[in-house]
């Protein structure tokens, strides 16, 4: 069973930076799993992706896996020394057209595979429910699902961390 580490927190809290720091201890064979579908028309996201790539350095492989993370990882050769998945929340956002039950079941299948991986795994997620209740129904649904997937991930993780202002608070 793989070591599964879950890092969560609000936007710009230091989650990705801390995930990179942890994964660097696993050597140069780490794969960064991007769950976001690249969109060249979104200049801000392109800049954000570039900044994150610079933080990781050139030794890491980047795998775009917006669909089935586990299947994408299984097809890699050479096998990675670890995987950093950024992020659970973007994975969810890409699937909001699906039924809630199907989304939860699909994430549970991802967790099953990640927990069985032959290498350590970090999952980054976002705490999106700390503000006012959104007025928009779909935003409330997203907030609720992100919270549920975060709970499921934390319950399966060997370590769970809350990142706030660049500082980590160990949850388990």
N, C-alpha and C positions, 0 to 999 in steps of 0.2 A: 504494500500500500504506500502510495506516494505521500510525501509531506505536502499538505495544502495550507497555504497562508492566505488569509483574506485581509486586505487593506481597504478600509472605507473611510469616508469623511466628506466634508463639503468641498465645493469647487475651490481650486487653488490652495488646498490644505497641505500639499506636499506628498500626496499618495504615490504618484508616479515616481517622483524623485526617490522616495524611500524604497519603493519596489525595486528600482534599479540598483540601489545600494545593496539590498539583500541578495539579489540575483547575481551580482558581480562576484560574490563568493563562490558561485557554482562554476566559474571558469568561462572560457571563451565560447563554449558550445551552447550558450543560452539562446533560445529563440524568443523573440518578442512577437506575440500574437495580437495583431490589430483586428478588432472586431468591427471597425468602421469601414464602410465602403468608401473608397477614395472618390472625391468629387473635385475635379480640377477647377470648377466654377466657384468653389467656396474658398476664397483667398485666405480668410482667417484660419480655417481648418488646415489648409495646406501649410501655412506658416507654423501652426501649432504642431503638426506632425513633424515638420522639419526640426523644430526646437527639441522635441522629444527624441528624435533620431540622433541629434548631436549629443544629447545627454548620455545615450547608450554607447556611443562609439561605433567603430566600424566592424568590430569582431563579431557582433551579434547578427544573427539572421533575423529578418523581418518576414513574418508570414501573415498575409491578409487572409483572415478566416471569418468572414462575417456570417457564415452559415453554421457549419458543423465544426466546432473547434477541435474536438477529440479526433474526428476523422482526418482533419487536416494535419494535426500533429502526428498521427500514426503513419502518415505517408512520407514523413521526412526521413532523409538519409544524408549524412549520418544522423543518428539519433541525438537529440539534444541532451545537454547536461542539466537543463531545467527550462521551464517555460514561464513567461510573464504575460498574463492575459490582461489587456487594457482596452476595453473594460466590459464588465458585466452589464453596466448601464447602457452603453452603446449597443451591445448585443440585443438588449431588450428593446431599445428604441427602434431598431431596424425591423422588429416583428410585431409592432402594435396592431397590425391588421388581423392578427390571429386571436382566437378565443383565449380567455384568461387561463382556463384549465389546460389547454394545449401548450401555452407558454410555460407554465409552471412545470408541466411534465417534460417538456423539451429541455428546460434548464436542469431538472433533476437528472436527465440522461447525460447531460454534459458533466455534471458533478460526479456521477458514477464513473465515467471514463477518466476524469481528471484525478479522482482519488485512486484509481487503479494504474495510473501512469507509472512508468519505470524511472521517473525522475521527479524532483520537487516542482511544485507549481505555485505561482502567486496569482491570485485573482484580485484585480482592483475594481472597486465599485464606488458608487456615489451615494451619499446620504442626501436625498432630495426632499425629505419631508419635514425639515426644521422650520420652515416659514409658514406663512398663512395658508389656509386651505385654498387651493386655486379655484377660481370661479368657473373655469372651463372643465367640463366633464372628462374630456380625454386627458387633460393634465392631471386630474385627480386619479384617474385610472393608472396612468404612468407612475405617479408617485407611490400609489399603493402597491403596484406590482414590483417596483424597484425595492420597496421595503420588504416585501415577501421573499423575493429572490435573495436579498441580502441576508435575511434571517436564515434561509435554507443553506446558504453558503457558509455563514458563520458556524452553524450547527455541525457541518461536516468538516470544517477546518481544524487542523491541529493547532493553529494560532490564528487569532483575530485581533486586529489593531484598528483603533480609531485615530485618524490623523487630524490634528487641528493646529493651525498656525505653524506648520512645519514640525510639530512635536507629536510623537506617537504615544498613545495611551493603550496599554495592552488590555484587551477585553477577556482573552482566554489564552 
